[in-house]
């Protein structure tokens, strides 16, 4: 192989690394099908999806977490991770997709303070400051482990209509 062909392959690999990781994980799942309950399969896929977050594009990570949901639709942490990834993209449509994913995660695990805090953050990003402030007040009352962070964020929003 000539040096020029090698450089061409090297450039191609750099461009498509994120898709390569996704295709590799997909290929592994096709070659060696996972055995176990849907919850165990979802846990395994979830762990591999978490490992790739940050090293591939947000869209590829979202697809990986959707694979988790194909194994177990009621896997709340996958919905939460999808919501965080959509929030990082920060466009109006992505924020709406994040809201849908967070609503599903909260429906599945309503006592998770992390999910509730993410919803407050999302409401703030959507410009719904009064709703975000009220949501943080509810978090302050109902989630003692998130109390300090919620109290700080309640004071963050300038619109106080009392």
N, C-alpha and C positions, 0 to 999 in steps of 0.2 A: 504494500500500500504506500502510495506516495505521500509526502508531507502535506501536499495541497488537499488531498482527499481527507487526510486525518484532520486538518484544520476545519474543513467543511463539516465533518461529523461532530467535531468538538463544538462548533457554533450551534449546530442543530440541537445537540444535547442540552446546551445552556438555555436555549429558547424554550424547550419543551420539557424541562425538568419537572415542573409542577404537574403537567399532564402525565408524565411518565410515572410518577409516584402513584397517581390515581389508577392508571392502567395496570401497574404492577400489583397493587392491592386487589383490583378487580380480577386479574389473572390468577392470583393466588386463591381467591375465593372460588373461582371456577374449577381450578385444577384440584384443589383439596377442599371439598365441601365440608363445612363445619357440622359437627354433630352436637346434639344437646337440645335443651329446651329453647324456645325463642328468646327468653331472658338471657340465657348463657351466651347464645349466639350474638345477641345485641351487645352484651358486655364486651365480648371479644372484638367486635367490629368497632365499638365505641372507643376502646383503648387505642386501636390502631389509628382511628380518625383523630383522636386527641394528639397523638404523637406527631402528626403531620401539620397541625395548625401552626402557622407562622412560617413554615418552610415552603408552603405552596400558596397559591392565590386563595382569596376568600371564597371565590366561587367554587373552586375545587374542594375546599374544606366543607362547604355547605353540601355539595353532592355526596361527600363521604358520610356526613351525618344523616343525610336522607337515606343512605344505604342502611344505617342503623335502624331508622324508622321502618324500613321495609321488613326488617327482621322482627321488630317489636314496636308497634304503633304507639304504645303507651309508655315509651321510655322517655321520661321527663327531662333528664340531663341532656339528651340529644336536642330536644326542642329548645332548651336554654342556650346551648352552644350555637345553634342556628340563629337564634335571636341576637346573640352577641356579635356574630359575624355580620349579620345584616345591619346591625347598628354601626359597625365599623365602616361599612360602605357609605352610610350617611347621605342617602338620597331620599326624597319623599316616598317613593315606591318601596325602597328597602326598609325604611322606618315602618311602613305599614306591614310589610312582611315580618319584620321583627315583632311588631305588636301581635300579629296572629300567632307566631311561634311562642311568645311569652304567655299569651292567654291560654294556650294549650298546656304549657308547662305548669302554670299556676292552677289550672283546672285539675291536673293530675296530682300535683303536690302543693296544696294550698298553704301549708305551714312552712314553706321554705322562705326564709328571710332574704336569701340571695336573689331569688326570682322576684320578690316584691321590690327589692332595691333596684333591680334592673328595670322594672316597670316604671318606677319613679324617674329614673334617669331618662328613659325613653320619652316619657311625658314631657319632661323638660326640653329634650331635643326637638320634640314636635311643636314646641311653643305653647304648650298647655300648662303654663306656669302655676296657675291657681289649682288645677287638678293635681299637678306634681306636688305642690305644697301640702294639699289635703292628704294625698297618698302617703307622703312622708310622716305626717302626723298620725295616720293610722298605723304605720309601721312602728312609730315610737311607742304607741300604746300597746300593740299586740306582739311585738317581737323584741324581747329584752336584749338578745344578743346583737341586734342592729341598732339599739337605742342611741348610742353616741353618734354614729354616722347619720342617722335619720335626723337627729336634733340639729346637727351642723347644716344639713341640706335644707331643713325647714327655714332656717335663717338666711339661706342663700338667695331665695326668691324675693324680689323687692315688692311684689304686689300683695299687700296684706289688706284684705277687705274684712274688717271686723266691725 
